[in-house]
Amino acid sequence: MLTVGLAELVDHCGQVGVFVDGANAARMPERLGGTEDAHRGIDFQKLKVFLESLGRVAFLRYYTARDYTSGVEQFFRVLESLGFKIVRIETRTFSDGQRKGNLDSRIMMDAVELADKFDTAVLISGDGDFLPCVKFLLERGKRVVVLSSQYGLSRDLRMSGARIVFLDDLAKQVTCLRSASRGRPVTPTHVGHRSW
């Protein structure tokens, strides 16, 4: 596993393409080690500032399933105002009644199709399903940075050759307390949705 310091990242990122697995990103703060951090959420405004410190951001994409509550639209409008493109994936209903959107496949397709637009892909997810995509990008000379919580990062991504940045190490920079009432942080929980 290749964990890196922020200074090393800043020197080498060039054009940055950002892919946020919305379902996985929503669970990251819950997977942070300390009890204090269990009540934190990703503040996407702070996250954007961090991402801009890495290099010139070519695009920001946030992927979500279409199966969400109406209150989430406010969250999406805020993300769009920050420059994120919201990519909505249709959900399928399985025989057991579970509904699921295949975000992973869409993120991987987009990463391959958009590869000529970035030098560095930043994947905000810990899901091991991304291993083939990470390997594909690395083989084509792209840098890949995986941003995940330490306990939410799959073994496959740990061993993938991507540069790993732990949300645990950035918690104060890119998260906020979910109960904050002033300066309303840009987290899903502040617009009525708790399950991402």
Backbone as ProteinMPNN parsed JSONL, in Angstrom:
{"seq_chain_A": "MLTVGLAELVDHCGQVGVFVDGANAARMPERLGGTEDAHRGIDFQKLKVFLESLGRVAFLRYYTARDYTSGVEQFFRVLESLGFKIVRIETRTFSDGQRKGNLDSRIMMDAVELADKFDTAVLISGDGDFLPCVKFLLERGKRVVVLSSQYGLSRDLRMSGARIVFLDDLAKQVTCLRSASRGRPVTPTHVGHRSW", "coords_chain_A": {"N_chain_A": [[0.85, -1.179, 0.0], [0.54, 2.205, -0.822], [0.78, 4.914, 0.873], [0.577, 8.417, 0.947], [2.058, 11.635, 1.597], [0.578, 14.902, 1.765], [2.056, 16.982, 0.604], [3.65, 15.645, -1.243], [1.701, 14.761, -3.013], [0.662, 17.166, -4.049], [2.723, 18.109, -5.635], [2.646, 16.511, -7.91], [0.215, 16.087, -9.337], [-1.029, 17.445, -11.573], [-3.536, 17.825, -14.096], [-6.678, 17.174, -12.693], [-9.113, 14.71, -12.296], [-12.147, 14.061, -10.755], [-13.918, 11.562, -9.079], [-16.676, 10.751, -7.348], [-18.008, 8.312, -5.412], [-21.026, 8.315, -4.383], [-22.625, 6.74, -2.611], [-20.712, 5.277, -1.189], [-19.072, 7.295, -0.175], [-20.74, 8.536, 1.629], [-20.798, 6.816, 3.752], [-18.257, 6.882, 4.749], [-17.419, 8.701, 6.941], [-18.552, 7.374, 9.15], [-16.905, 5.251, 9.406], [-14.559, 6.102, 10.43], [-11.915, 6.014, 12.832], [-12.136, 7.083, 15.606], [-14.482, 7.85, 18.295], [-15.298, 10.471, 18.406], [-15.097, 11.226, 15.751], [-17.141, 9.786, 14.586], [-19.395, 11.254, 14.425], [-19.106, 12.982, 12.378], [-19.316, 14.471, 9.097], [-18.738, 14.479, 5.552], [-17.72, 17.53, 4.335], [-18.487, 19.017, 1.54], [-17.761, 21.42, 0.4], [-15.395, 22.089, 1.723], [-13.991, 19.838, 0.93], [-13.764, 20.288, -1.813], [-12.01, 22.49, -1.82], [-9.735, 21.224, -0.802], [-9.274, 19.374, -2.913], [-8.716, 21.137, -5.006], [-6.281, 22.017, -4.142], [-4.605, 20.047, -4.929], [-4.136, 20.186, -7.651], [-4.962, 21.402, -10.963], [-8.366, 21.239, -11.232], [-10.069, 19.332, -13.425], [-12.596, 18.253, -13.697], [-15.437, 17.542, -11.583], [-17.243, 14.915, -10.372], [-20.164, 13.554, -9.064], [-21.642, 10.634, -8.113], [-24.762, 9.036, -7.925], [-27.527, 6.949, -6.939], [-30.772, 6.912, -8.447], [-32.798, 6.459, -6.681], [-33.844, 8.124, -4.313], [-34.737, 10.414, -1.646], [-36.909, 13.291, -1.893], [-35.855, 15.506, -0.55], [-33.157, 15.445, -0.946], [-32.526, 16.702, -3.267], [-31.952, 19.391, -2.745], [-29.423, 19.203, -1.585], [-28.042, 18.254, -3.841], [-28.281, 20.481, -5.519], [-26.674, 22.302, -4.161], [-24.194, 20.996, -4.384], [-23.913, 21.142, -7.185], [-23.676, 23.911, -7.433], [-21.161, 24.18, -6.458], [-19.685, 23.185, -8.475], [-19.773, 20.491, -9.035], [-20.758, 17.798, -11.12], [-23.743, 16.116, -11.145], [-24.293, 12.778, -11.409], [-26.777, 10.735, -12.119], [-27.885, 7.506, -11.487], [-29.947, 4.991, -12.724], [-32.054, 2.865, -10.742], [-32.367, -0.646, -10.037], [-34.758, -3.172, -9.318], [-34.434, -5.985, -7.358], [-35.081, -9.572, -7.032], [-35.459, -10.047, -4.329], [-36.572, -7.739, -3.498], [-34.875, -5.657, -2.953], [-33.478, -2.528, -3.882], [-31.153, -1.216, -6.147], [-28.584, 0.802, -7.494], [-26.203, 0.675, -10.067], [-23.618, 2.093, -9.49], [-20.849, 1.744, -9.508], [-20.09, 0.539, -11.969], [-20.738, 2.581, -13.784], [-19.091, 4.67, -12.925], [-16.595, 3.525, -13.468], [-16.759, 3.208, -16.271], [-16.954, 5.921, -17.055], [-14.498, 6.879, -16.101], [-12.677, 5.587, -17.76], [-13.52, 6.533, -20.303], [-13.077, 9.292, -20.003], [-10.397, 9.54, -19.615], [-8.442, 10.898, -21.127], [-8.693, 13.478, -20.331], [-7.563, 14.016, -17.889], [-4.677, 13.958, -15.703], [-4.414, 12.852, -13.256], [-6.514, 10.71, -11.51], [-8.875, 11.087, -9.022], [-10.352, 9.053, -6.824], [-13.06, 8.779, -4.834], [-13.818, 6.628, -2.743], [-13.977, 3.406, -1.19], [-14.294, 1.003, -2.254], [-13.633, -2.23, -3.4], [-14.413, -3.093, -5.903], [-13.511, -1.344, -7.769], [-10.975, -2.009, -8.531], [-10.171, -3.161, -11.162], [-10.479, -0.901, -12.812], [-8.755, 0.983, -11.634], [-6.3, -0.31, -12.037], [-6.268, -0.35, -14.856], [-6.098, 2.436, -15.442], [-3.644, 3.065, -14.212], [-1.897, 1.483, -15.745], [-1.952, 2.89, -18.1], [-0.475, 5.074, -17.591], [-1.571, 6.986, -15.934], [-2.017, 8.788, -12.879], [-3.404, 7.609, -9.865], [-5.365, 8.457, -7.189], [-6.7, 7.353, -4.247], [-9.177, 8.239, -2.093], [-10.235, 7.511, 1.011], [-11.772, 6.206, 4.028], [-9.764, 4.746, 6.586], [-10.709, 2.333, 7.656], [-12.664, 1.706, 5.866], [-11.556, 1.063, 3.478], [-11.017, -1.199, 0.933], [-9.2, -4.311, 0.785], [-8.292, -4.938, -1.765], [-8.052, -2.403, -3.051], [-6.151, -1.282, -1.381], [-3.9, -2.702, -2.113], [-3.533, -2.062, -4.75], [-1.744, -0.324, -6.025], [-2.395, 2.254, -6.335], [-2.204, 5.623, -5.09], [-2.816, 6.23, -1.741], [-4.916, 8.129, 0.261], [-5.932, 8.794, 3.42], [-9.069, 9.539, 4.745], [-9.241, 9.751, 7.434], [-6.869, 11.019, 8.138], [-7.299, 13.481, 7.082], [-9.462, 14.492, 8.352], [-10.087, 16.853, 9.849], [-9.754, 18.769, 7.901], [-11.573, 18.223, 5.791], [-14.03, 17.494, 6.804], [-16.966, 17.992, 8.854], [-18.746, 18.687, 11.88], [-21.741, 16.939, 12.178], [-23.82, 17.916, 13.636], [-23.604, 20.614, 13.579], [-24.896, 23.89, 13.625], [-24.479, 26.392, 12.655], [-23.213, 28.034, 9.761], [-23.952, 26.088, 7.986], [-22.909, 23.06, 7.021], [-21.944, 21.394, 3.986], [-23.277, 18.697, 3.696], [-24.881, 15.521, 3.176], [-26.599, 14.909, 5.341], [-27.556, 17.291, 6.245], [-29.564, 18.052, 4.625], [-31.691, 16.404, 4.884], [-31.24, 13.654, 4.33], [-29.94, 10.544, 5.184], [-28.718, 8.193, 4.404], [-26.561, 7.894, 2.613]], "CA_chain_A": [[0.0, 0.0, 0.0], [1.332, 3.414, -0.953], [0.148, 6.11, 1.42], [1.445, 9.544, 0.613], [1.819, 12.916, 2.239], [-0.087, 15.876, 0.9], [3.04, 17.747, -0.164], [4.033, 14.805, -2.38], [0.588, 14.762, -3.964], [0.516, 18.467, -4.691], [3.771, 18.269, -6.641], [2.602, 15.572, -9.013], [-1.13, 15.734, -9.8], [-1.431, 17.993, -12.877], [-4.994, 17.914, -14.282], [-7.301, 16.232, -11.777], [-10.5, 14.304, -12.51], [-12.647, 13.584, -9.465], [-15.051, 10.639, -9.164], [-17.182, 10.499, -5.999], [-18.998, 7.258, -5.229], [-21.871, 8.926, -3.36], [-23.052, 5.768, -1.605], [-19.563, 4.929, -0.373], [-18.595, 8.503, 0.509], [-21.643, 8.852, 2.741], [-20.498, 5.933, 4.885], [-16.87, 7.033, 5.197], [-17.229, 9.255, 8.284], [-18.925, 6.382, 10.149], [-15.834, 4.258, 9.489], [-13.363, 6.675, 11.028], [-11.576, 5.286, 14.043], [-12.526, 7.584, 16.91], [-15.906, 8.115, 18.533], [-15.534, 11.874, 18.054], [-15.246, 11.317, 14.313], [-18.343, 9.092, 14.137], [-20.451, 12.245, 14.241], [-18.663, 13.919, 11.361], [-19.749, 14.216, 7.733], [-17.881, 15.15, 4.578], [-18.138, 18.873, 3.938], [-18.042, 19.025, 0.142], [-17.113, 22.697, 0.111], [-14.011, 21.911, 2.186], [-13.392, 18.814, 0.077], [-13.399, 20.923, -3.085], [-10.798, 23.283, -1.568], [-8.635, 20.263, -0.727], [-9.02, 18.836, -4.25], [-8.076, 22.195, -5.792], [-4.882, 22.138, -3.707], [-3.832, 18.982, -5.567], [-3.819, 20.546, -9.028], [-6.095, 22.01, -11.668], [-9.471, 20.285, -11.275], [-10.685, 19.308, -14.749], [-14.029, 18.02, -13.465], [-15.879, 16.944, -10.325], [-18.46, 14.134, -10.638], [-20.759, 12.894, -7.894], [-22.519, 9.582, -8.628], [-25.796, 8.633, -6.978], [-28.667, 6.206, -7.48], [-31.967, 7.749, -8.555], [-33.735, 6.084, -5.636], [-33.564, 8.958, -3.15], [-35.852, 11.239, -1.206], [-36.964, 14.601, -2.555], [-35.033, 16.464, 0.173], [-31.77, 15.356, -1.394], [-32.328, 17.633, -4.392], [-31.296, 20.604, -2.235], [-28.008, 18.843, -1.474], [-27.495, 18.198, -5.199], [-28.17, 21.865, -6.019], [-25.487, 22.891, -3.541], [-23.031, 20.393, -5.046], [-23.817, 21.735, -8.525], [-23.168, 25.281, -7.297], [-19.724, 24.051, -6.192], [-19.04, 22.715, -9.697], [-19.928, 19.05, -9.223], [-21.804, 17.296, -12.008], [-24.442, 15.007, -10.5], [-24.579, 11.698, -12.346], [-27.828, 9.917, -11.502], [-27.939, 6.161, -12.038], [-31.235, 4.32, -12.502], [-31.998, 1.717, -9.851], [-33.057, -1.875, -10.432], [-35.33, -3.907, -8.201], [-34.071, -7.395, -7.417], [-36.147, -10.493, -6.627], [-35.692, -9.936, -2.885], [-37.159, -6.421, -3.243], [-33.829, -4.652, -2.763], [-33.229, -1.643, -5.013], [-29.73, -0.865, -6.208], [-28.059, 1.424, -8.701], [-24.851, 0.191, -10.298], [-22.744, 3.251, -9.593], [-19.468, 1.353, -9.773], [-19.889, 0.347, -13.419], [-20.793, 3.883, -14.46], [-17.869, 5.403, -12.584], [-15.485, 2.916, -14.21], [-16.921, 3.575, -17.685], [-16.615, 7.33, -17.221], [-13.054, 7.06, -15.877], [-12.003, 5.141, -18.981], [-13.869, 7.453, -21.4], [-12.569, 10.645, -19.747], [-8.989, 9.436, -19.229], [-7.596, 11.876, -21.816], [-8.946, 14.802, -19.762], [-6.899, 14.179, -16.593], [-3.415, 13.285, -15.409], [-4.636, 12.146, -11.999], [-7.895, 10.425, -11.123], [-9.119, 10.971, -7.587], [-11.514, 8.214, -6.587], [-13.504, 8.884, -3.45], [-14.505, 5.367, -2.475], [-13.087, 2.371, -0.689], [-14.864, -0.219, -2.814], [-12.702, -3.05, -4.162], [-14.884, -3.293, -7.274], [-12.811, -0.411, -8.656], [-9.623, -2.491, -8.816], [-9.835, -3.221, -12.595], [-10.389, 0.46, -13.349], [-7.512, 1.564, -11.111], [-5.181, -0.948, -12.755], [-6.324, 0.141, -16.238], [-5.586, 3.809, -15.476], [-2.213, 3.031, -13.889], [-1.191, 0.926, -16.9], [-1.921, 3.918, -19.137], [0.366, 6.173, -17.139], [-2.299, 7.951, -15.108], [-1.898, 8.66, -11.431], [-4.69, 7.374, -9.226], [-5.397, 8.716, -5.755], [-7.92, 6.86, -3.615], [-9.484, 8.893, -0.825], [-11.163, 6.642, 1.729], [-11.451, 6.028, 5.443], [-8.848, 3.625, 6.752], [-11.457, 1.102, 7.904], [-13.577, 1.462, 4.757], [-10.785, 0.801, 2.265], [-10.901, -2.627, 0.657], [-7.857, -4.861, 0.645], [-7.913, -4.839, -3.18], [-7.567, -1.054, -3.346], [-4.907, -1.087, -0.622], [-2.808, -3.373, -2.812], [-3.694, -1.775, -6.183], [-0.698, 0.535, -6.588], [-2.871, 3.647, -6.266], [-1.776, 6.384, -3.914], [-3.918, 6.199, -0.786], [-5.016, 9.216, 1.228], [-6.99, 8.433, 4.361], [-9.942, 10.583, 5.263], [-8.898, 9.849, 8.851], [-5.777, 11.999, 8.255], [-7.796, 14.772, 6.595], [-10.774, 14.716, 8.956], [-10.311, 18.259, 10.228], [-9.744, 19.59, 6.688], [-12.655, 17.989, 4.835], [-15.275, 17.078, 7.442], [-17.545, 18.924, 9.803], [-19.674, 18.03, 12.785], [-23.074, 16.847, 11.59], [-24.783, 18.659, 14.437], [-23.332, 22.052, 13.489], [-26.071, 24.64, 13.191], [-24.044, 27.608, 11.969], [-22.371, 27.8, 8.602], [-24.498, 24.839, 7.468], [-21.979, 22.317, 6.187], [-22.518, 20.805, 2.781], [-23.314, 17.252, 3.862], [-26.219, 14.997, 2.912], [-27.449, 14.883, 6.52], [-28.129, 18.611, 6.481], [-30.693, 18.29, 3.713], [-32.73, 15.423, 5.1], [-30.962, 12.3, 3.849], [-28.911, 9.983, 6.041], [-28.273, 6.85, 4.032], [-25.482, 7.754, 1.639]], "C_chain_A": [[0.891, 1.236, 0.0], [0.536, 4.589, -0.405], [1.119, 7.249, 1.208], [1.076, 10.766, 1.427], [1.222, 13.893, 1.243], [0.899, 16.655, 0.052], [3.468, 16.96, -1.401], [2.939, 14.798, -3.437], [0.529, 16.054, -4.754], [1.53, 18.647, -5.816], [3.536, 17.488, -7.919], [1.25, 15.371, -9.679], [-1.512, 16.275, -11.172], [-2.934, 18.219, -12.965], [-5.662, 16.809, -13.47], [-8.753, 15.98, -12.175], [-10.994, 13.627, -11.25], [-13.919, 12.763, -9.661], [-15.489, 10.303, -7.74], [-18.263, 9.431, -6.056], [-19.875, 7.714, -4.065], [-22.283, 7.974, -2.262], [-21.908, 5.432, -0.658], [-19.083, 6.132, 0.435], [-19.456, 8.831, 1.718], [-21.342, 8.003, 3.969], [-19.095, 6.143, 5.442], [-16.73, 7.606, 6.606], [-17.584, 8.264, 9.389], [-17.806, 5.377, 10.367], [-14.528, 4.839, 10.028], [-13.149, 6.042, 12.399], [-12.174, 5.794, 15.341], [-14.006, 7.857, 17.061], [-16.242, 9.562, 18.204], [-15.818, 12.005, 16.557], [-16.505, 10.643, 13.796], [-19.492, 10.058, 13.883], [-20.077, 13.301, 13.205], [-19.242, 13.525, 10.015], [-18.801, 14.927, 6.786], [-18.512, 16.49, 4.239], [-17.606, 19.056, 2.518], [-17.429, 20.36, -0.282], [-15.639, 22.629, 0.531], [-13.286, 20.889, 1.311], [-12.938, 19.415, -1.244], [-12.123, 21.759, -2.928], [-9.588, 22.356, -1.495], [-8.271, 19.748, -2.114], [-8.329, 19.866, -5.137], [-6.623, 22.4, -5.379], [-3.992, 21.081, -4.371], [-3.374, 19.349, -6.968], [-5.027, 21.213, -9.661], [-7.196, 20.964, -11.82], [-10.153, 20.394, -12.636], [-12.189, 19.095, -14.637], [-14.231, 17.355, -12.116], [-17.184, 16.209, -10.62], [-18.891, 13.416, -9.371], [-21.807, 11.922, -8.415], [-23.493, 9.142, -7.545], [-26.864, 7.818, -7.69], [-29.872, 7.139, -7.526], [-32.972, 7.494, -7.447], [-33.43, 6.873, -4.361], [-34.778, 9.816, -2.826], [-35.78, 12.616, -1.856], [-36.092, 15.638, -1.852], [-33.592, 16.489, -0.281], [-31.5, 16.319, -2.546], [-31.648, 18.923, -3.952], [-29.792, 20.366, -2.105], [-27.352, 18.834, -2.848], [-27.341, 19.599, -5.781], [-26.936, 22.553, -5.433], [-24.224, 22.318, -4.177], [-22.831, 20.989, -6.437], [-23.285, 23.155, -8.455], [-21.667, 25.289, -6.994], [-18.961, 23.532, -7.409], [-19.111, 21.212, -9.92], [-21.011, 18.78, -10.255], [-22.431, 16.101, -11.292], [-24.783, 13.983, -11.577], [-25.537, 10.744, -11.641], [-27.945, 8.586, -12.237], [-29.313, 5.564, -11.713], [-31.046, 3.129, -11.566], [-32.749, 0.54, -10.461], [-33.622, -2.513, -9.176], [-35.021, -5.386, -8.39], [-35.19, -8.255, -6.852], [-36.446, -10.425, -5.133], [-36.271, -8.58, -2.495], [-36.143, -5.308, -3.044], [-33.649, -3.851, -4.045], [-31.77, -1.217, -4.973], [-29.418, -0.214, -7.549], [-26.622, 0.975, -8.88], [-23.909, 1.364, -10.561], [-21.343, 2.862, -10.035], [-19.195, 1.219, -11.267], [-19.858, 1.672, -14.148], [-19.537, 4.701, -14.177], [-16.692, 4.848, -13.39], [-15.555, 3.262, -15.697], [-16.484, 5.013, -17.924], [-15.114, 7.566, -17.046], [-12.264, 6.661, -17.12], [-12.263, 6.132, -20.122], [-13.248, 8.826, -21.239], [-11.063, 10.676, -19.478], [-8.085, 10.448, -19.929], [-7.771, 13.288, -21.261], [-8.267, 15.022, -18.41], [-5.559, 13.454, -16.577], [-3.565, 12.392, -14.186], [-6.128, 11.955, -11.791], [-7.945, 10.353, -9.607], [-10.429, 10.218, -7.432], [-11.869, 8.308, -5.114], [-14.439, 7.708, -3.192], [-13.482, 4.412, -1.878], [-13.411, 1.013, -1.274], [-13.869, -0.961, -3.707], [-13.14, -3.331, -5.583], [-14.153, -2.395, -8.268], [-11.416, -0.884, -9.047], [-9.31, -2.568, -10.315], [-9.663, -1.84, -13.222], [-9.087, 1.127, -12.905], [-6.32, 0.992, -11.863], [-5.113, -0.464, -14.207], [-5.705, 1.531, -16.331], [-4.085, 3.844, -15.187], [-1.39, 2.511, -15.06], [-1.076, 1.927, -18.044], [-1.2, 5.174, -18.685], [-0.352, 7.243, -16.343], [-1.938, 7.731, -13.65], [-3.297, 8.428, -10.886], [-4.52, 7.591, -7.731], [-6.739, 8.215, -5.249], [-8.057, 7.56, -2.273], [-10.565, 8.065, -0.149], [-10.845, 6.696, 3.215], [-10.58, 4.785, 5.568], [-9.603, 2.313, 6.912], [-12.443, 0.785, 6.787], [-12.879, 1.127, 3.451], [-10.604, -0.697, 2.077], [-9.441, -3.044, 0.532], [-7.38, -4.719, -0.804], [-7.373, -3.458, -3.516], [-6.281, -0.751, -2.588], [-3.701, -1.606, -1.405], [-2.736, -3.005, -4.304], [-2.541, -1.008, -6.822], [-1.13, 1.995, -6.646], [-2.277, 4.312, -5.032], [-2.99, 6.503, -3.005], [-3.82, 7.412, 0.134], [-6.191, 8.875, 2.13], [-7.763, 9.656, 4.826], [-9.643, 10.807, 6.743], [-7.833, 10.935, 9.064], [-6.225, 13.402, 7.853], [-9.057, 15.232, 7.32], [-11.038, 16.188, 9.282], [-10.389, 19.173, 9.008], [-10.997, 19.429, 5.839], [-13.952, 17.478, 5.466], [-15.759, 18.169, 8.376], [-18.452, 18.13, 10.732], [-21.061, 18.049, 12.177], [-24.092, 17.679, 12.358], [-24.581, 20.165, 14.361], [-24.55, 22.794, 12.97], [-25.696, 25.923, 12.467], [-23.152, 27.247, 10.807], [-22.724, 26.494, 7.908], [-23.537, 24.116, 6.534], [-22.691, 21.648, 5.027], [-22.396, 19.285, 2.885], [-24.72, 16.774, 3.588], [-27.135, 15.073, 4.123], [-28.089, 16.23, 6.805], [-29.232, 18.961, 5.492], [-31.674, 17.129, 3.764], [-32.478, 14.025, 4.585], [-29.793, 11.742, 4.638], [-28.277, 8.715, 5.515], [-27.172, 6.797, 2.991], [-24.178, 7.584, 2.324]], "O_chain_A": [[1.876, 1.301, 0.735], [-0.276, 5.188, -1.111], [2.335, 7.069, 1.282], [-0.057, 10.916, 1.885], [1.351, 13.724, 0.03], [0.611, 16.96, -1.105], [3.63, 17.531, -2.479], [3.231, 14.826, -4.632], [0.368, 16.043, -5.974], [1.227, 19.27, -6.834], [4.174, 17.778, -8.932], [1.158, 14.512, -10.556], [-2.267, 15.613, -11.885], [-3.544, 18.741, -12.031], [-5.262, 15.647, -13.547], [-9.525, 16.92, -12.368], [-10.342, 12.722, -10.73], [-14.866, 13.2, -10.315], [-14.755, 9.642, -7.005], [-19.308, 9.627, -6.675], [-19.518, 7.526, -2.902], [-22.294, 8.353, -1.091], [-22.117, 5.316, 0.549], [-18.727, 5.992, 1.605], [-18.957, 9.347, 2.718], [-21.601, 8.422, 5.097], [-18.78, 5.624, 6.513], [-15.982, 7.046, 7.407], [-16.981, 8.303, 10.461], [-17.761, 4.718, 11.406], [-13.511, 4.148, 10.075], [-14.097, 5.591, 13.04], [-12.684, 4.99, 16.121], [-14.708, 8.071, 16.073], [-17.356, 9.853, 17.768], [-16.669, 12.792, 16.144], [-16.909, 10.904, 12.663], [-20.456, 9.713, 13.199], [-20.665, 14.381, 13.166], [-19.617, 12.37, 9.812], [-18.131, 15.881, 7.181], [-19.693, 16.568, 3.899], [-16.403, 19.231, 2.323], [-16.652, 20.406, -1.236], [-14.753, 23.056, -0.209], [-12.109, 21.057, 0.992], [-11.858, 19.093, -1.74], [-11.256, 21.737, -3.801], [-8.536, 22.661, -2.057], [-7.091, 19.687, -2.461], [-7.455, 19.517, -5.931], [-5.818, 22.898, -6.167], [-2.768, 21.21, -4.373], [-2.334, 18.874, -7.425], [-5.996, 21.546, -8.979], [-6.994, 19.929, -12.455], [-10.743, 21.424, -12.96], [-12.964, 19.684, -15.39], [-13.337, 16.702, -11.578], [-18.142, 16.83, -11.079], [-18.093, 12.762, -8.699], [-22.757, 12.331, -9.084], [-23.107, 8.907, -6.4], [-27.082, 7.974, -8.892], [-29.97, 8.062, -6.717], [-33.922, 8.263, -7.298], [-32.823, 6.338, -3.433], [-35.714, 9.93, -3.618], [-34.721, 13.047, -2.311], [-35.627, 16.573, -2.503], [-32.877, 17.459, -0.027], [-30.354, 16.708, -2.77], [-30.854, 19.491, -4.702], [-28.987, 21.223, -2.47], [-26.242, 19.341, -3.013], [-26.359, 19.87, -6.471], [-26.241, 23.295, -6.127], [-23.288, 23.06, -4.478], [-21.706, 21.303, -6.824], [-22.519, 23.568, -9.325], [-20.984, 26.282, -7.244], [-17.733, 23.446, -7.383], [-18.562, 20.71, -10.9], [-22.048, 19.442, -10.27], [-21.725, 15.18, -10.882], [-25.482, 14.295, -12.541], [-25.165, 10.043, -10.699], [-28.087, 8.55, -13.46], [-29.776, 5.626, -10.574], [-30.009, 2.466, -11.593], [-33.645, 0.712, -11.287], [-33.036, -2.409, -8.099], [-35.305, -5.966, -9.438], [-36.138, -7.737, -6.262], [-37.566, -10.715, -4.713], [-36.444, -8.293, -1.31], [-36.515, -4.137, -2.973], [-33.663, -4.402, -5.146], [-31.225, -0.9, -3.916], [-29.922, -0.626, -8.593], [-25.886, 0.905, -7.896], [-23.468, 1.595, -11.687], [-20.721, 3.558, -10.837], [-18.191, 1.724, -11.769], [-19.034, 1.868, -15.042], [-18.988, 5.344, -15.072], [-15.89, 5.61, -13.931], [-14.536, 3.573, -16.314], [-15.744, 5.3, -18.864], [-14.526, 8.371, -17.77], [-11.294, 7.325, -17.485], [-11.333, 6.525, -20.826], [-12.922, 9.471, -22.236], [-10.517, 11.729, -19.148], [-7.052, 10.824, -19.374], [-7.065, 14.204, -21.682], [-8.381, 16.106, -17.838], [-5.33, 12.494, -17.312], [-2.943, 11.334, -14.082], [-6.909, 12.902, -11.881], [-7.155, 9.646, -8.982], [-11.484, 10.69, -7.856], [-11.066, 7.954, -4.25], [-15.652, 7.78, -3.389], [-12.275, 4.591, -2.042], [-12.87, -0.005, -0.843], [-13.329, -0.39, -4.654], [-12.328, -3.766, -6.4], [-14.173, -2.654, -9.472], [-10.741, -0.213, -9.828], [-8.257, -2.077, -10.721], [-8.792, -1.643, -14.069], [-8.401, 1.76, -13.708], [-5.431, 1.734, -12.28], [-4.028, -0.201, -14.726], [-4.875, 1.78, -17.206], [-3.341, 4.572, -15.845], [-0.311, 3.031, -15.343], [-0.175, 1.808, -18.874], [-1.303, 6.22, -19.325], [0.212, 8.311, -16.102], [-1.595, 6.621, -13.242], [-4.267, 8.992, -11.394], [-3.653, 6.995, -7.093], [-7.789, 8.604, -5.759], [-7.168, 7.486, -1.426], [-11.674, 7.931, -0.668], [-9.782, 7.171, 3.615], [-10.661, 3.878, 4.74], [-9.19, 1.29, 6.366], [-13.007, -0.309, 6.766], [-13.534, 0.93, 2.428], [-10.095, -1.383, 2.963], [-8.57, -2.234, 0.216], [-6.212, -4.418, -1.05], [-6.351, -3.342, -4.192], [-5.415, -0.04, -3.097], [-2.62, -1.019, -1.361], [-1.943, -3.593, -5.039], [-2.381, -1.042, -8.042], [-0.328, 2.872, -6.968], [-1.9, 3.649, -4.065], [-4.079, 6.844, -3.466], [-2.767, 7.683, 0.711], [-7.312, 8.688, 1.658], [-7.189, 10.663, 5.241], [-9.776, 11.923, 7.245], [-7.884, 11.678, 10.044], [-5.604, 14.392, 8.238], [-9.656, 16.242, 6.949], [-12.124, 16.696, 9.005], [-11.015, 20.232, 9.064], [-11.447, 20.395, 5.223], [-14.871, 17.076, 4.753], [-15.052, 19.138, 8.65], [-18.875, 17.023, 10.398], [-21.508, 19.094, 11.704], [-25.105, 18.099, 11.8], [-25.307, 20.919, 15.01], [-25.166, 22.379, 11.989], [-26.515, 26.484, 11.74], [-22.417, 26.261, 10.863], [-21.857, 25.864, 7.302], [-23.37, 24.517, 5.382], [-23.889, 21.373, 5.087], [-21.536, 18.67, 2.256], [-25.671, 17.54, 3.751], [-28.338, 15.281, 3.963], [-29.074, 16.299, 7.541], [-29.772, 20.066, 5.532], [-32.406, 16.89, 2.803], [-33.431, 13.265, 4.415], [-28.757, 12.398, 4.753], [-27.355, 8.201, 6.148], [-26.868, 5.704, 2.512], [-23.147, 7.45, 1.665]]}, "name": "protein", "num_of_chains": 1, "seq": "MLTVGLAELVDHCGQVGVFVDGANAARMPERLGGTEDAHRGIDFQKLKVFLESLGRVAFLRYYTARDYTSGVEQFFRVLESLGFKIVRIETRTFSDGQRKGNLDSRIMMDAVELADKFDTAVLISGDGDFLPCVKFLLERGKRVVVLSSQYGLSRDLRMSGARIVFLDDLAKQVTCLRSASRGRPVTPTHVGHRSW"}
